[in-house]
Amino acid sequence: MRELKVKVKTAKGRKISSTRWLARQLNDPYVKEAKQKGYRSRSAFKLIEIDNKFDVFKAGQKILDLGCSPGGWCQVAAERVNSSPSNVLVHGIDMKDCDPISGVNIQNLDFLNQESFDQFTQNIEEKFDVILSDMAPNAIGHKQTDNLKIIALVEAAIFFTLENLQVGGTFVAKVLDAGVGSEMQNLLKKRFKRVVNFKPNSSRASSSEKYLVAKQLKV
Ligand SMILES: C[S@@+](CC[C@H](N)C(=O)[O-])C[C@H]1O[C@@H](n2cnc3c(N)ncnc32)[C@H](O)[C@@H]1O
């Protein structure tokens, strides 16, 4: 049976863009499934697709999730590596608040604030097996500026990853259409055995995002 599409009327005081957002949320199958399965974001399905295709996670691995709020990726990662309160394997950071998740160490901090981020990494003794970044800056609506902001975040994530990922480890990051630029792409290709760009089905066709997956960091 075909599901009925929910129509949202423009209400007094609600902007047209908010009405469109609400209609899209109410009619999005991934939003529905996320609710049913208890995931905090529809983004959880993007990471599930990435893991199913590229074999990112293995039980017992240590994971860092940059830009983790509201927590969908941390939930998926914790399930897939068997993280638990007695053996916390997943660490997430975000400048926005993120409600606690069982088996995940969540820290409220800005990745670009070197001092507070250094304090966080000081307490983490071993390197990570997987570093994820779904970080996205608050969009201001000016395409070029938004693009530059996300590129700056991805570049910072790449440099951090090259220092803090185990040899053999995996890096996954959200990028926009233009990718990371040829200089960064070449650097990644030199340092990882395999580098691909992937657009999960659960990523909205209207969004210019895709995901960079870099596997097997070389010595
Ligand atoms: C698309 S959301 C992440 C969704 C998440 N993967 C999930 O499944 O719930 C992007 C997040 O990046 C965070 N972010 C952006 N810039 C950041 C920064 N400099 N430091 C930490 N977090 C940042 C935002 O606060 C936002 O919560």
The ligand as an SDF file (V2000), in Angstrom:
LIG
                    3D

 27 29  0  0  0  0  0  0  0  0999 V2000
   25.2750   16.7750   10.8950 C   0  0  0  0  0  0  0  0  0  0  0  0
   25.5710   17.0330   12.5960 S   0  0  0  0  0  0  0  0  0  0  0  0
   26.1790   15.4670   13.1020 C   0  0  0  0  0  0  0  0  0  0  0  0
   25.1290   14.3980   13.1970 C   0  0  0  0  0  0  0  0  0  0  0  0
   25.6460   13.1310   13.8400 C   0  0  0  0  0  0  0  0  0  0  0  0
   26.5870   12.4460   12.9730 N   0  0  0  0  0  0  0  0  0  0  0  0
   24.5230   12.1790   14.1830 C   0  0  0  0  0  0  0  0  0  0  0  0
   24.4130   11.1150   13.5540 O   0  0  0  0  0  0  0  0  0  0  0  0
   23.7610   12.4730   15.1020 O   0  0  0  0  0  0  0  0  0  0  0  0
   27.0060   18.0280   12.5660 C   0  0  0  0  0  0  0  0  0  0  0  0
   27.5410   18.3970   13.9290 C   0  0  0  0  0  0  0  0  0  0  0  0
   28.8550   18.9820   13.7760 O   0  0  0  0  0  0  0  0  0  0  0  0
   29.0400   19.8290   14.8950 C   0  0  0  0  0  0  0  0  0  0  0  0
   30.1950   20.7060   14.7040 N   0  0  0  0  0  0  0  0  0  0  0  0
   30.3900   21.6480   13.7530 C   0  0  0  0  0  0  0  0  0  0  0  0
   31.5520   22.2870   13.9440 N   0  0  0  0  0  0  0  0  0  0  0  0
   32.1320   21.7470   15.0500 C   0  0  0  0  0  0  0  0  0  0  0  0
   33.3350   21.9960   15.7640 C   0  0  0  0  0  0  0  0  0  0  0  0
   34.1880   22.9380   15.3780 N   0  0  0  0  0  0  0  0  0  0  0  0
   33.6020   21.2560   16.8560 N   0  0  0  0  0  0  0  0  0  0  0  0
   32.7240   20.3080   17.2800 C   0  0  0  0  0  0  0  0  0  0  0  0
   31.5560   20.0270   16.6490 N   0  0  0  0  0  0  0  0  0  0  0  0
   31.2560   20.7400   15.5480 C   0  0  0  0  0  0  0  0  0  0  0  0
   27.7100   20.5700   14.9790 C   0  0  0  0  0  0  0  0  0  0  0  0
   27.5470   21.1510   16.2550 O   0  0  0  0  0  0  0  0  0  0  0  0
   26.6960   19.4620   14.6650 C   0  0  0  0  0  0  0  0  0  0  0  0
   26.1410   18.9080   15.8300 O   0  0  0  0  0  0  0  0  0  0  0  0
  1  2  1  0
  2  3  1  0
  2 10  1  0
  3  4  1  0
  4  5  1  0
  5  6  1  0
  5  7  1  0
  7  8  2  0
  7  9  1  0
 10 11  1  0
 11 12  1  0
 11 26  1  0
 12 13  1  0
 13 14  1  0
 13 24  1  0
 14 15  1  0
 14 23  1  0
 15 16  2  0
 16 17  1  0
 17 18  1  0
 17 23  2  0
 18 19  1  0
 18 20  2  0
 20 21  1  0
 21 22  2  0
 22 23  1  0
 24 25  1  0
 24 26  1  0
 26 27  1  0
M  CHG  2   2   1   9  -1
M  END
$$$$
